[in-house]
């Protein structure tokens, strides 16, 4: 019988991803056994402590066993963490070492939401693609510069390592893993029972872009401020770099280093974020919003909007503006 391990890190306060993963895998195991008349996987909770408290002691999880009692597992699930990432990493060193050792022995590893911080601290994500909650992308990049963070992606799957985006999108990852470890029929069954959308791959529509401003490059901060204060203009990056008295190539290099985006990408994201808010809160039509954020070509606006959000402007407006529904 194969083995799935959901770990319970010490000092954390996010319970939902542990319970959700356990319930879905348990249901998948029961369903698969009924269909195929034989055993498949067993799923257990394992950690460093006999009890782990959540939400100031309101809930308590009692893992089935200590990680030392598991010589080999096939799949490890790392749940989401609280926001004290450095503390989480420091307080779970034996768990991180165990994950690294299990991976070297053939186990696959999946991190849920901010569980990516624990996974990345093992070094297993260096040079690989990864997703996490978009709200903590900046912190993640600062802590783990060797990881290829892709916050638009809902799920990444590379070299036996899986990661996913934010919050309850972990349900989509678990369905994805059910299909990988069981079969498509079992995944469809679980998606219907738990009413989780199957085959969802993007969290783009949920991202709220705020810009990366924790850097110390004052010239780039000036450029960011200019872009954000002149949304209605068709901004020329060439002119902006000239205005700031820096060569275009050097400007691009410094901008990417400071923000993680090229100047063009940053401008697009700022404009589309403003457009999203307009669609959510106003009665303006597509063309009005497009002009407000400095676009004059409908096709170009639609293409950039879809690239960033994964949806067309009209679909986004219809989904998030209640008045547009009537």
C-alpha beads as a LAMMPS data file, in Angstrom:
LAMMPS data file: protein, C-alpha beads

326 atoms
325 bonds

1 atom types
1 bond types

-500.0 500.0 xlo xhi
-500.0 500.0 ylo yhi
-500.0 500.0 zlo zhi

Masses

1 110.0

Atoms # bond

1 1 1 0.000 0.000 0.000
2 1 1 1.295 3.454 -0.926
3 1 1 1.527 6.309 1.523
4 1 1 0.407 9.979 1.641
5 1 1 1.694 12.126 4.503
6 1 1 0.132 15.449 5.488
7 1 1 2.566 17.194 7.808
8 1 1 1.541 19.341 10.774
9 1 1 4.260 21.980 11.339
10 1 1 4.720 23.354 14.851
11 1 1 3.698 26.905 15.720
12 1 1 1.245 27.441 12.876
13 1 1 -2.338 28.699 12.809
14 1 1 -3.802 27.582 9.457
15 1 1 -5.975 24.516 9.892
16 1 1 -8.176 24.462 6.793
17 1 1 -5.588 23.095 4.380
18 1 1 -4.821 20.162 6.706
19 1 1 -8.476 19.248 7.177
20 1 1 -9.384 19.824 3.524
21 1 1 -6.514 17.744 2.169
22 1 1 -7.233 14.933 4.636
23 1 1 -10.952 14.810 3.834
24 1 1 -10.516 14.816 0.046
25 1 1 -7.753 12.206 0.011
26 1 1 -9.741 10.017 2.427
27 1 1 -12.794 10.215 0.164
28 1 1 -10.669 9.459 -2.895
29 1 1 -9.199 6.380 -1.181
30 1 1 -12.671 5.084 -0.262
31 1 1 -14.057 5.689 -3.757
32 1 1 -11.069 4.108 -5.535
33 1 1 -11.201 1.026 -3.319
34 1 1 -14.910 0.590 -4.057
35 1 1 -14.348 0.879 -7.815
36 1 1 -11.263 -1.334 -8.020
37 1 1 -11.851 -3.762 -5.140
38 1 1 -8.353 -3.324 -3.731
39 1 1 -6.340 -1.022 -1.511
40 1 1 -4.507 1.977 -2.964
41 1 1 -3.154 4.566 -0.532
42 1 1 -3.276 5.341 3.126
43 1 1 -3.204 8.958 4.340
44 1 1 -1.787 10.047 7.703
45 1 1 -0.998 13.232 9.601
46 1 1 2.552 13.426 10.915
47 1 1 4.613 16.046 12.712
48 1 1 7.132 16.796 15.414
49 1 1 4.692 17.101 18.345
50 1 1 1.890 14.990 19.768
51 1 1 -0.454 17.971 19.573
52 1 1 -0.474 21.132 17.473
53 1 1 -2.706 24.037 18.514
54 1 1 -4.442 26.335 16.049
55 1 1 -6.067 29.736 16.487
56 1 1 -4.838 30.334 20.048
57 1 1 -5.841 26.883 21.225
58 1 1 -9.368 26.952 19.820
59 1 1 -8.578 23.813 17.797
60 1 1 -6.049 21.057 18.349
61 1 1 -4.672 18.512 15.869
62 1 1 -3.248 15.222 17.122
63 1 1 -1.075 13.764 14.350
64 1 1 -1.243 10.005 13.831
65 1 1 2.511 9.698 14.318
66 1 1 5.886 11.391 14.590
67 1 1 7.725 11.836 11.286
68 1 1 10.485 9.532 12.565
69 1 1 7.978 6.650 12.407
70 1 1 7.696 7.055 8.638
71 1 1 10.765 5.569 6.918
72 1 1 9.318 6.112 3.447
73 1 1 6.315 7.926 1.965
74 1 1 5.130 8.539 -1.601
75 1 1 3.647 12.031 -1.280
76 1 1 4.142 14.776 1.299
77 1 1 1.599 17.600 1.682
78 1 1 2.889 20.802 3.309
79 1 1 -0.049 22.918 4.571
80 1 1 -0.179 26.709 4.532
81 1 1 1.648 28.594 7.282
82 1 1 0.958 31.637 9.387
83 1 1 2.736 34.842 8.386
84 1 1 5.793 34.493 10.653
85 1 1 7.751 32.710 7.938
86 1 1 11.214 33.013 9.426
87 1 1 9.889 31.726 12.737
88 1 1 8.128 28.856 10.963
89 1 1 11.309 27.861 9.173
90 1 1 13.451 28.107 12.318
91 1 1 10.977 26.148 14.447
92 1 1 10.588 23.267 11.993
93 1 1 14.162 22.460 10.968
94 1 1 13.842 18.692 11.679
95 1 1 10.669 18.615 9.562
96 1 1 12.389 20.455 6.692
97 1 1 15.333 18.045 6.829
98 1 1 12.939 15.087 6.796
99 1 1 11.142 16.451 3.726
100 1 1 14.449 16.907 1.914
101 1 1 15.556 13.360 2.800
102 1 1 12.223 11.840 1.720
103 1 1 12.403 13.680 -1.607
104 1 1 15.892 12.310 -2.223
105 1 1 14.481 8.839 -1.510
106 1 1 11.789 9.202 -4.168
107 1 1 8.885 10.958 -2.441
108 1 1 7.014 13.746 -4.201
109 1 1 6.232 16.961 -2.312
110 1 1 3.323 19.404 -2.600
111 1 1 3.108 22.748 -0.813
112 1 1 -0.149 24.554 -0.182
113 1 1 -0.265 28.358 -0.377
114 1 1 2.411 29.794 1.961
115 1 1 3.654 26.281 2.738
116 1 1 5.976 27.132 -0.158
117 1 1 8.099 29.066 2.366
118 1 1 8.774 25.853 4.281
119 1 1 9.441 23.916 1.078
120 1 1 11.744 26.601 -0.355
121 1 1 13.794 26.693 2.852
122 1 1 14.834 23.097 2.111
123 1 1 16.515 24.231 -1.103
124 1 1 14.415 21.806 -3.160
125 1 1 12.794 24.674 -5.081
126 1 1 16.038 26.342 -6.170
127 1 1 15.982 26.738 -9.949
128 1 1 12.408 25.427 -10.126
129 1 1 9.029 27.067 -10.736
130 1 1 6.834 27.802 -7.751
131 1 1 3.583 29.525 -6.849
132 1 1 2.279 30.845 -3.550
133 1 1 -0.284 33.362 -2.342
134 1 1 0.066 36.510 -4.483
135 1 1 -0.102 38.727 -1.384
136 1 1 3.215 37.343 -0.079
137 1 1 5.089 37.140 -3.372
138 1 1 7.379 40.055 -2.544
139 1 1 8.445 38.532 0.773
140 1 1 8.992 35.170 -0.900
141 1 1 11.215 36.649 -3.615
142 1 1 13.318 38.428 -1.017
143 1 1 13.799 35.266 1.046
144 1 1 14.297 32.862 -1.878
145 1 1 15.813 34.663 -4.879
146 1 1 16.911 31.368 -6.487
147 1 1 13.313 30.191 -6.934
148 1 1 11.384 30.982 -10.121
149 1 1 8.230 32.413 -8.530
150 1 1 5.176 32.492 -10.813
151 1 1 2.282 33.988 -8.910
152 1 1 -0.063 33.900 -11.903
153 1 1 0.037 30.099 -11.823
154 1 1 -2.461 28.274 -9.646
155 1 1 -0.485 25.025 -9.777
156 1 1 3.117 24.241 -10.656
157 1 1 4.308 20.700 -11.366
158 1 1 8.035 20.146 -11.827
159 1 1 10.390 17.277 -10.969
160 1 1 7.991 15.704 -8.479
161 1 1 7.362 18.982 -6.681
162 1 1 3.955 20.670 -6.715
163 1 1 3.027 24.121 -5.431
164 1 1 -0.144 26.150 -5.552
165 1 1 -1.488 29.667 -5.146
166 1 1 -3.336 31.279 -2.288
167 1 1 -5.863 30.348 0.356
168 1 1 -8.658 27.957 -0.643
169 1 1 -7.213 27.394 -4.113
170 1 1 -5.446 24.480 -2.387
171 1 1 -8.642 22.521 -3.091
172 1 1 -7.801 22.670 -6.800
173 1 1 -4.305 21.342 -6.104
174 1 1 -5.685 18.408 -4.115
175 1 1 -8.071 17.499 -6.952
176 1 1 -5.115 17.753 -9.353
177 1 1 -3.133 15.362 -7.129
178 1 1 -6.070 12.974 -6.798
179 1 1 -6.074 12.618 -10.584
180 1 1 -2.289 12.094 -10.591
181 1 1 -2.304 9.505 -7.817
182 1 1 -5.611 7.769 -8.491
183 1 1 -7.290 8.454 -11.834
184 1 1 -9.459 10.943 -13.722
185 1 1 -12.692 9.271 -12.666
186 1 1 -11.808 9.583 -8.977
187 1 1 -10.835 13.237 -9.446
188 1 1 -14.153 14.014 -11.162
189 1 1 -16.037 12.239 -8.375
190 1 1 -14.237 14.255 -5.685
191 1 1 -14.699 17.521 -7.581
192 1 1 -18.451 16.857 -7.672
193 1 1 -18.769 15.718 -4.063
194 1 1 -16.791 18.670 -2.700
195 1 1 -18.013 21.047 -5.452
196 1 1 -14.525 22.105 -6.521
197 1 1 -13.885 23.336 -10.030
198 1 1 -11.697 20.820 -11.857
199 1 1 -8.804 21.759 -14.205
200 1 1 -8.462 25.307 -12.892
201 1 1 -4.905 26.483 -13.577
202 1 1 -4.745 30.231 -12.887
203 1 1 -5.152 32.587 -9.931
204 1 1 -4.600 35.657 -12.114
205 1 1 -8.115 37.025 -11.706
206 1 1 -7.685 37.140 -7.919
207 1 1 -4.391 39.034 -7.813
208 1 1 -4.488 42.588 -6.462
209 1 1 -1.397 44.295 -7.863
210 1 1 0.174 46.767 -5.442
211 1 1 3.689 47.109 -6.843
212 1 1 6.961 46.220 -5.170
213 1 1 8.271 49.229 -3.231
214 1 1 10.328 47.784 -0.412
215 1 1 13.509 48.273 -2.446
216 1 1 15.952 51.154 -1.891
217 1 1 16.346 52.438 -5.471
218 1 1 14.927 55.956 -5.198
219 1 1 15.083 56.588 -8.945
220 1 1 12.924 53.520 -9.623
221 1 1 10.484 54.638 -6.911
222 1 1 10.151 57.925 -8.787
223 1 1 9.434 56.012 -11.972
224 1 1 6.800 53.873 -10.207
225 1 1 5.123 56.972 -8.788
226 1 1 5.070 58.614 -12.205
227 1 1 3.479 55.525 -13.810
228 1 1 0.847 55.264 -11.066
229 1 1 -0.013 58.972 -11.216
230 1 1 -0.361 59.098 -14.995
231 1 1 -2.618 56.153 -15.736
232 1 1 -4.527 58.028 -18.438
233 1 1 -1.378 58.584 -20.501
234 1 1 0.174 56.278 -23.051
235 1 1 3.486 56.131 -21.211
236 1 1 6.701 55.922 -23.229
237 1 1 9.351 54.059 -21.243
238 1 1 12.018 55.681 -23.419
239 1 1 10.757 59.151 -22.473
240 1 1 10.441 58.156 -18.825
241 1 1 14.056 56.993 -18.639
242 1 1 15.164 60.217 -20.348
243 1 1 13.098 62.246 -17.861
244 1 1 14.994 60.499 -15.061
245 1 1 18.342 61.031 -16.800
246 1 1 19.274 57.366 -17.134
247 1 1 19.964 55.216 -20.204
248 1 1 17.171 52.867 -21.287
249 1 1 19.180 49.667 -20.856
250 1 1 20.344 50.655 -17.359
251 1 1 16.814 51.808 -16.488
252 1 1 15.347 48.446 -17.501
253 1 1 17.994 46.538 -15.547
254 1 1 17.452 48.554 -12.369
255 1 1 13.661 48.408 -12.708
256 1 1 13.648 44.604 -13.010
257 1 1 16.044 44.235 -10.077
258 1 1 13.905 46.499 -7.869
259 1 1 10.388 45.344 -8.796
260 1 1 10.639 41.958 -10.467
261 1 1 8.903 43.405 -13.550
262 1 1 10.122 45.165 -16.656
263 1 1 8.937 48.812 -16.906
264 1 1 6.462 47.754 -19.621
265 1 1 5.082 44.883 -17.512
266 1 1 4.793 47.133 -14.470
267 1 1 2.945 49.797 -16.471
268 1 1 0.552 47.196 -17.864
269 1 1 -0.141 45.724 -14.430
270 1 1 -0.798 49.135 -12.851
271 1 1 -3.169 50.097 -15.657
272 1 1 -5.025 46.778 -15.631
273 1 1 -5.390 46.901 -11.840
274 1 1 -7.047 50.317 -12.209
275 1 1 -9.261 48.926 -14.964
276 1 1 -10.289 45.996 -12.766
277 1 1 -11.337 48.341 -9.971
278 1 1 -13.332 50.442 -12.420
279 1 1 -15.142 47.376 -13.733
280 1 1 -15.904 46.251 -10.172
281 1 1 -17.269 49.563 -8.902
282 1 1 -18.558 51.691 -11.776
283 1 1 -21.060 51.574 -14.606
284 1 1 -18.491 52.563 -17.221
285 1 1 -18.354 50.451 -20.353
286 1 1 -15.256 48.756 -21.780
287 1 1 -14.252 51.678 -23.991
288 1 1 -14.615 54.266 -21.208
289 1 1 -12.448 52.274 -18.835
290 1 1 -9.943 51.577 -21.605
291 1 1 -9.491 55.300 -22.312
292 1 1 -9.257 56.099 -18.592
293 1 1 -6.203 53.846 -18.256
294 1 1 -4.434 55.136 -21.335
295 1 1 -5.380 52.645 -24.039
296 1 1 -6.859 53.664 -27.385
297 1 1 -6.757 50.284 -29.150
298 1 1 -9.526 47.911 -28.022
299 1 1 -7.721 44.825 -29.302
300 1 1 -4.495 45.718 -27.472
301 1 1 -6.411 46.460 -24.253
302 1 1 -8.261 43.141 -24.412
303 1 1 -5.054 41.201 -25.059
304 1 1 -3.185 42.778 -22.137
305 1 1 -6.208 42.439 -19.828
306 1 1 -6.581 38.741 -20.675
307 1 1 -2.844 38.100 -20.320
308 1 1 -2.829 39.546 -16.794
309 1 1 -6.212 38.363 -15.469
310 1 1 -6.912 35.287 -17.572
311 1 1 -10.298 36.780 -18.511
312 1 1 -11.691 39.203 -21.068
313 1 1 -12.694 42.699 -19.821
314 1 1 -16.378 41.901 -20.396
315 1 1 -16.188 38.570 -18.582
316 1 1 -14.423 40.234 -15.651
317 1 1 -17.023 43.019 -15.437
318 1 1 -19.891 40.535 -15.600
319 1 1 -18.346 38.394 -12.886
320 1 1 -17.374 41.067 -10.354
321 1 1 -19.846 43.888 -10.904
322 1 1 -23.187 43.008 -9.368
323 1 1 -25.027 45.704 -11.314
324 1 1 -23.731 44.265 -14.598
325 1 1 -25.719 41.107 -13.883
326 1 1 -29.096 42.832 -14.172

Bonds

1 1 1 2
2 1 2 3
3 1 3 4
4 1 4 5
5 1 5 6
6 1 6 7
7 1 7 8
8 1 8 9
9 1 9 10
10 1 10 11
11 1 11 12
12 1 12 13
13 1 13 14
14 1 14 15
15 1 15 16
16 1 16 17
17 1 17 18
18 1 18 19
19 1 19 20
20 1 20 21
21 1 21 22
22 1 22 23
23 1 23 24
24 1 24 25
25 1 25 26
26 1 26 27
27 1 27 28
28 1 28 29
29 1 29 30
30 1 30 31
31 1 31 32
32 1 32 33
33 1 33 34
34 1 34 35
35 1 35 36
36 1 36 37
37 1 37 38
38 1 38 39
39 1 39 40
40 1 40 41
41 1 41 42
42 1 42 43
43 1 43 44
44 1 44 45
45 1 45 46
46 1 46 47
47 1 47 48
48 1 48 49
49 1 49 50
50 1 50 51
51 1 51 52
52 1 52 53
53 1 53 54
54 1 54 55
55 1 55 56
56 1 56 57
57 1 57 58
58 1 58 59
59 1 59 60
60 1 60 61
61 1 61 62
62 1 62 63
63 1 63 64
64 1 64 65
65 1 65 66
66 1 66 67
67 1 67 68
68 1 68 69
69 1 69 70
70 1 70 71
71 1 71 72
72 1 72 73
73 1 73 74
74 1 74 75
75 1 75 76
76 1 76 77
77 1 77 78
78 1 78 79
79 1 79 80
80 1 80 81
81 1 81 82
82 1 82 83
83 1 83 84
84 1 84 85
85 1 85 86
86 1 86 87
87 1 87 88
88 1 88 89
89 1 89 90
90 1 90 91
91 1 91 92
92 1 92 93
93 1 93 94
94 1 94 95
95 1 95 96
96 1 96 97
97 1 97 98
98 1 98 99
99 1 99 100
100 1 100 101
101 1 101 102
102 1 102 103
103 1 103 104
104 1 104 105
105 1 105 106
106 1 106 107
107 1 107 108
108 1 108 109
109 1 109 110
110 1 110 111
111 1 111 112
112 1 112 113
113 1 113 114
114 1 114 115
115 1 115 116
116 1 116 117
117 1 117 118
118 1 118 119
119 1 119 120
120 1 120 121
121 1 121 122
122 1 122 123
123 1 123 124
124 1 124 125
125 1 125 126
126 1 126 127
127 1 127 128
128 1 128 129
129 1 129 130
130 1 130 131
131 1 131 132
132 1 132 133
133 1 133 134
134 1 134 135
135 1 135 136
136 1 136 137
137 1 137 138
138 1 138 139
139 1 139 140
140 1 140 141
141 1 141 142
142 1 142 143
143 1 143 144
144 1 144 145
145 1 145 146
146 1 146 147
147 1 147 148
148 1 148 149
149 1 149 150
150 1 150 151
151 1 151 152
152 1 152 153
153 1 153 154
154 1 154 155
155 1 155 156
156 1 156 157
157 1 157 158
158 1 158 159
159 1 159 160
160 1 160 161
161 1 161 162
162 1 162 163
163 1 163 164
164 1 164 165
165 1 165 166
166 1 166 167
167 1 167 168
168 1 168 169
169 1 169 170
170 1 170 171
171 1 171 172
172 1 172 173
173 1 173 174
174 1 174 175
175 1 175 176
176 1 176 177
177 1 177 178
178 1 178 179
179 1 179 180
180 1 180 181
181 1 181 182
182 1 182 183
183 1 183 184
184 1 184 185
185 1 185 186
186 1 186 187
187 1 187 188
188 1 188 189
189 1 189 190
190 1 190 191
191 1 191 192
192 1 192 193
193 1 193 194
194 1 194 195
195 1 195 196
196 1 196 197
197 1 197 198
198 1 198 199
199 1 199 200
200 1 200 201
201 1 201 202
202 1 202 203
203 1 203 204
204 1 204 205
205 1 205 206
206 1 206 207
207 1 207 208
208 1 208 209
209 1 209 210
210 1 210 211
211 1 211 212
212 1 212 213
213 1 213 214
214 1 214 215
215 1 215 216
216 1 216 217
217 1 217 218
218 1 218 219
219 1 219 220
220 1 220 221
221 1 221 222
222 1 222 223
223 1 223 224
224 1 224 225
225 1 225 226
226 1 226 227
227 1 227 228
228 1 228 229
229 1 229 230
230 1 230 231
231 1 231 232
232 1 232 233
233 1 233 234
234 1 234 235
235 1 235 236
236 1 236 237
237 1 237 238
238 1 238 239
239 1 239 240
240 1 240 241
241 1 241 242
242 1 242 243
243 1 243 244
244 1 244 245
245 1 245 246
246 1 246 247
247 1 247 248
248 1 248 249
249 1 249 250
250 1 250 251
251 1 251 252
252 1 252 253
253 1 253 254
254 1 254 255
255 1 255 256
256 1 256 257
257 1 257 258
258 1 258 259
259 1 259 260
260 1 260 261
261 1 261 262
262 1 262 263
263 1 263 264
264 1 264 265
265 1 265 266
266 1 266 267
267 1 267 268
268 1 268 269
269 1 269 270
270 1 270 271
271 1 271 272
272 1 272 273
273 1 273 274
274 1 274 275
275 1 275 276
276 1 276 277
277 1 277 278
278 1 278 279
279 1 279 280
280 1 280 281
281 1 281 282
282 1 282 283
283 1 283 284
284 1 284 285
285 1 285 286
286 1 286 287
287 1 287 288
288 1 288 289
289 1 289 290
290 1 290 291
291 1 291 292
292 1 292 293
293 1 293 294
294 1 294 295
295 1 295 296
296 1 296 297
297 1 297 298
298 1 298 299
299 1 299 300
300 1 300 301
301 1 301 302
302 1 302 303
303 1 303 304
304 1 304 305
305 1 305 306
306 1 306 307
307 1 307 308
308 1 308 309
309 1 309 310
310 1 310 311
311 1 311 312
312 1 312 313
313 1 313 314
314 1 314 315
315 1 315 316
316 1 316 317
317 1 317 318
318 1 318 319
319 1 319 320
320 1 320 321
321 1 321 322
322 1 322 323
323 1 323 324
324 1 324 325
325 1 325 326
